[in-house]
């Protein structure tokens, strides 16, 4: 589903805090978000936190409960990403019933895996690659990076890779982003969709491989509701592989 919104944290009635579930409250006059409980990520000062959140349409209030977090963020503008709807909001007959449901929702989110798939050759890793993977992390809770095989790089780019696949896998691991790194195969790149059933596929702004062009039709064929997201450029005038390779060759 994925909606990405920036909201300012305001003081609320602190009911959830009294029940043992402190929340960040945000007023948002939006009618395109359902009256529901969501699995969400929130970005505060560049760091990603895993949360559950509830949007109450009648009050125009979004209440977000962060796991293992206790800092003063009143007045701060934070980025909220709605990853998945957990259930509709409903009325409860007692506080005990409400607390039980919140605990159930929390367990659901804590045990839920939302895979994010990323792809690349990573022949010359630089700041853009780190930015790309860090941004991708916002859209789920388990990042998987497929490193293109040596043969596929030669087929797609009409040249051999400067580094073999084992070296390129090490390059990605050395970015210290916290992703599972897998060697791509020469055949059937679509196998990763069936294996991981990703919630999200994050692509670079300039990825235009034949595989990429077939993604949407393959996802439809597999009945997957995977969201495809393009990560915006990050100083492409400096951090682009072709530019860095030219500099290296000319130095």
C-alpha positions in Angstrom: 0.0 0.0 0.0 2.8 2.5 0.9 2.1 6.1 1.7 4.9 8.3 2.7 4.0 11.4 4.8 5.7 14.0 6.9 3.9 15.0 10.1 4.6 17.1 13.2 4.3 15.4 16.6 1.8 17.1 19.0 0.6 16.5 22.5 -2.3 14.1 22.8 -4.5 12.8 25.6 -1.9 10.3 26.6 -4.4 7.5 27.0 -2.1 4.9 25.3 0.7 6.0 27.6 -1.5 5.2 30.6 -2.1 1.8 29.2 1.6 1.1 28.8 1.8 2.0 25.1 3.2 5.5 24.7 2.5 7.1 21.3 3.6 9.9 19.1 0.4 11.8 18.0 0.2 13.6 14.7 -2.7 15.7 13.4 -3.3 15.2 9.7 -6.3 16.3 7.7 -6.3 13.5 5.2 -9.1 11.5 3.7 -7.0 9.1 1.7 -5.9 7.0 4.7 -8.4 4.5 6.1 -9.6 4.3 9.6 -7.2 1.4 10.5 -4.2 0.1 12.3 -1.0 -0.1 10.2 2.5 -1.7 10.2 4.6 1.4 9.8 8.2 2.7 9.7 9.1 6.1 11.1 12.3 8.0 10.3 13.6 10.3 13.0 16.8 12.2 12.5 17.7 9.8 9.7 17.2 6.6 11.7 14.5 4.0 11.0 12.2 2.8 13.7 9.6 0.0 13.6 6.2 1.1 14.7 2.5 0.3 14.8 0.1 3.1 14.1 -3.6 3.8 14.2 -5.3 6.5 12.1 -8.7 7.8 13.4 -10.5 9.5 10.6 -13.1 11.3 12.8 -10.4 12.9 14.9 -7.9 13.4 12.0 -5.2 12.0 14.4 -2.6 9.4 13.7 -1.2 7.6 16.8 2.0 5.8 16.5 3.6 3.4 19.0 7.3 2.9 18.6 9.0 -0.3 20.0 11.7 0.3 22.6 11.7 4.1 22.2 11.4 6.8 24.9 12.6 10.2 23.7 11.0 13.6 23.6 10.0 14.3 19.9 7.2 16.8 20.5 7.3 19.5 17.8 9.5 17.4 15.5 8.7 16.7 11.9 9.0 13.0 11.3 8.6 10.9 8.2 5.9 8.2 8.4 5.7 5.3 6.0 2.5 3.2 6.0 3.7 -0.3 5.0 0.7 -2.5 5.5 -2.8 -2.4 6.9 -3.2 -4.8 9.9 -6.9 -4.3 10.6 -9.8 -1.9 10.7 -10.3 0.2 13.8 -13.1 -1.0 16.1 -14.8 -0.2 19.4 -13.9 -2.2 22.5 -16.1 -3.1 25.4 -13.4 -2.7 28.0 -9.8 -1.5 28.5 -8.7 -5.1 29.0 -10.1 -6.0 25.6 -8.3 -3.0 24.1 -4.9 -3.9 25.7 -5.3 -7.5 24.6 -5.9 -6.3 21.0 -2.9 -3.9 21.1 -0.6 -6.7 22.3 -1.9 -9.0 19.5 -1.3 -6.2 16.9 2.2 -5.6 18.3 3.1 -9.3 18.0 1.8 -9.5 14.5 4.0 -6.6 13.4 7.1 -7.8 15.3 6.9 -11.3 13.7 6.0 -10.1 10.2 8.7 -10.1 7.6 8.3 -7.5 4.8 11.0 -8.3 2.3 12.6 -5.5 0.2 14.4 -6.6 -3.0 17.2 -4.6 -4.6 19.4 -5.3 -7.5 22.7 -4.1 -9.0 26.1 -4.9 -10.5 28.0 -3.0 -7.8 31.2 -3.1 -9.9 32.4 0.2 -8.5 30.6 0.9 -5.2 30.4 4.5 -4.0 28.2 6.8 -1.9 25.1 6.4 -4.2 25.0 2.6 -3.6 25.0 3.2 0.2 22.3 5.8 -0.2 20.3 3.5 -2.4 20.3 0.6 0.0 19.7 2.8 3.1 16.7 4.4 1.4 15.4 1.0 0.4 15.4 -0.1 4.1 12.6 2.4 4.8 10.1 0.2 2.9 10.1 -3.0 4.9 12.2 -4.7 7.6 14.4 -7.2 5.7 16.6 -6.0 2.8 17.8 -8.5 0.2 20.3 -7.4 -2.4 20.9 -9.5 -5.6 24.3 -8.9 -7.1 24.3 -9.5 -10.9 26.3 -12.4 -12.2 29.5 -11.8 -14.2 27.8 -13.2 -17.4 24.7 -11.0 -17.0 26.8 -7.9 -16.6 28.5 -8.7 -19.9 25.2 -9.4 -21.6 23.5 -6.2 -20.4 26.4 -3.8 -20.5 28.4 -5.2 -23.4 31.5 -5.4 -21.4 33.1 -7.5 -18.7 32.8 -6.5 -15.0 36.0 -5.0 -13.6 35.6 -7.3 -10.5 34.3 -10.8 -10.2 31.1 -11.6 -8.3 32.8 -12.6 -5.1 34.6 -9.3 -4.9 31.4 -7.4 -5.7 29.5 -9.2 -3.0 32.2 -8.1 -0.6 31.9 -4.5 -1.8 28.2 -4.5 -0.9 28.8 -6.1 2.5 31.5 -3.5 3.2 28.9 -0.8 2.8 27.6 -1.9 6.2 23.9 -1.3 5.4 22.6 -4.5 7.0 21.3 -6.4 4.0 21.3 -10.1 3.0 23.5 -10.3 -0.1 22.9 -13.0 -2.7 24.8 -13.9 -5.9 22.6 -13.5 -8.9 22.2 -16.4 -11.3 22.9 -16.4 -15.0 19.3 -17.6 -15.8 15.8 -16.8 -14.6 16.3 -13.6 -12.6 12.6 -13.7 -11.9 13.1 -16.6 -9.5 13.8 -14.1 -6.7 10.2 -12.9 -6.9 8.8 -16.4 -6.3 11.4 -17.2 -3.6 11.0 -14.0 -1.5 7.6 -12.7 -2.5 8.8 -9.2 -1.7 6.6 -6.5 -0.3 8.7 -4.0 -2.2 11.2 -3.9 -5.0 13.4 -0.8 -4.8 15.2 0.2 -8.1 17.8 2.8 -8.8 16.8 5.9 -10.6 18.7 4.8 -13.7 18.1 1.0 -13.8 16.6 0.1 -17.2 17.6 -3.5 -17.7 15.3 -5.9 -19.7 14.6 -7.6 -16.4 13.3 -4.3 -15.0 11.0 -3.7 -17.9 9.3 -7.1 -17.4 8.9 -6.8 -13.6 5.3 -5.5 -13.5 3.9 -8.1 -15.8 5.7 -10.9 -13.9 4.4 -9.7 -10.6 0.9 -9.7 -12.0 1.4 -13.2 -13.3 2.5 -14.4 -9.8 -0.4 -12.6 -8.1 2.0 -10.5 -6.0 1.0 -7.1 -4.7 4.6 -6.0 -4.7 5.2 -2.2 -4.8 7.9 -1.0 -7.2 9.7 2.1 -5.9 12.3 4.2 -7.7 15.0 5.6 -5.4 15.7 9.3 -6.2 19.2 10.3 -7.4 21.8 11.3 -4.8 24.2 13.8 -6.3 24.4 12.1 -9.7 26.9 14.7 -10.9 29.4 13.1 -8.4 28.2 9.6 -7.5 27.6 7.8 -10.7 29.5 4.7 -11.7 30.3 5.9 -15.3 31.7 9.2 -14.0 33.8 7.6 -11.4 35.1 5.0 -13.9 36.1 7.8 -16.3 37.9 9.7 -13.5 39.8 6.5 -12.6 40.7 5.8 -16.2 41.9 9.3 -16.8 43.9 9.6 -13.6 
